[in-house]
Amino acid sequence: MREALRQARQAYDEGEIPVGALIVCDGQIIARGYNMTEKLNDVTAHAEMLVITSAAEYLGGKYLVDCTLYVTIEPCVMCTGATQWSQIGKIVYGAADEKHGFTNYSKKILHPKTKVVSGIVEEECKNLMVRFFKTKR
């Protein structure tokens, strides 16, 4: 999760919403990234979407069954849908997203075999987001 936070800080420094993510497979980071919606002018360029694409390319297949997604903020419905289609094995996130997080809608969006762990380094993840939005208002 510390590496995901480093990615989120890079997003923050670039004026992006500070969400960082990485995918680990067999104990190795195979993809890392952060939100790039402003830079790419693409509303789908969330950290999770970018690392899912990168991990699938790295592995040479679309399924990420044996992988873990680490992300600083709870994934939105779009990103959770992508994890469902990729059949990711586990999602670990830092802080809840009270407005847009998937748990606000339904946990049925998850693939049935996907495990979820939340609250990892929660305060640091949450505080980075709060600090970012305070500077925008």
N, C-alpha and C positions, 0 to 999 in steps of 0.2 A: 504494500500500500504506500510505502514511502516513495517508491519510484512513481506511482500514479500521482502523488502529491507534487513531485518535482515537475511532472508534465503539466499539472494544473497551474502551478506557479508560472510556467513558461507561457501558458495561455493568458494568464493575468497580465504578464509583462507585455504581451502583444495586443492587449485590449480585447481579448476574447473572454467570453464567460469561462471562468476558471474550473473546467472539468478536465481531469486527466484520467487516462485509462491505459491498461496493458493486458495482454493475454499471456498466460504462462502455460506451457505444455511440457510435461516430463521435467519439471523443475527449472525450466529455461524460459526466459522472456523471449517470445517470438514476435511480439508486436507491441508497440507503444505509441501513444499519441495524445492529442488534446483537441478540444473544440477548435474548429477552423471555419465556423459559419461566416464570419466577417471577411476573413482573408480570401476564402473561396467563393464568397457570395452565394452560398448554398445552405439552405435551411436544414438539409439532411447531413451536413458535415459535423455531426456530433462525434465526440471522442470515441464512443463505443462503436459507432458505424465504421469509422476509419480503421480501428484496430481489428474489427471482425473481418473486414475486407483484406487487410494486410496479413492477418493470421491464415486465412483461407488460401491466399496466394502462396505464402511461405510453405504451408503444408501440402499444397497441390490438390486440395479438395475443399468442398464447401461445408463439411461437417466438422464441428469442433467438440466432439463428444468428450474427449479426454483433456479438455482445456478448462482453465479458470480465467474468467474476466474479473479484473480488479478495476474498480472505478470509484472516484472520490465522492460522487453524488449518485443517489438512486437513479437508475435509468428511467427514461420516459417510456411511454407506450410504444413509440416507434422503435426505439433501441431494444426494448424488451421483445418486441415482435421479431426483430432480427436475431436476437439470441435464441428465440424459439425455433426459427427456421434453420439456424446453424446447429441446433441441438447442443448448445454449449453445456458442459457438465456442471459448472458451478459459477455463480456470480457472487462476488464479495464487494460490498460497497461501504463507503464511509458514512455519510450523512443522508438522511431522508430528504426527499424533495417534496415538501408539503403541497406545492401547487401542481407539479407535473409528473411526479413519480408514479410508476406503474401500480403501486399498492393502493393509490387513491381510486383506481378503477377496478382492477381485478387481478388476482394472482393466477387466474386461469390463462393469462397470456403466456406464462412460462411454459416451456417444454415440461411434460410430466416428470421427467427424470432429473431436471435441473435443480440443484441445491442452491439455497440462498443464505448468505451470512451478511448481517448488517451491523453497523455501529463500530467498524474498525477505524481507529484514529478519527473518530466522529467529530470531535470539537475542532481539530485543525482543519478538516475538510469544510465544516460548516462556517468557521470563522473566515476562511478565505473567500467564500461566496458572499458573506455579509459585508466584508470589507470592500469587495469589488462593487457591489450594488450601492453602497454608501457613496462611493466616488462618482457614480453615474447619476445620482439624484441631487 
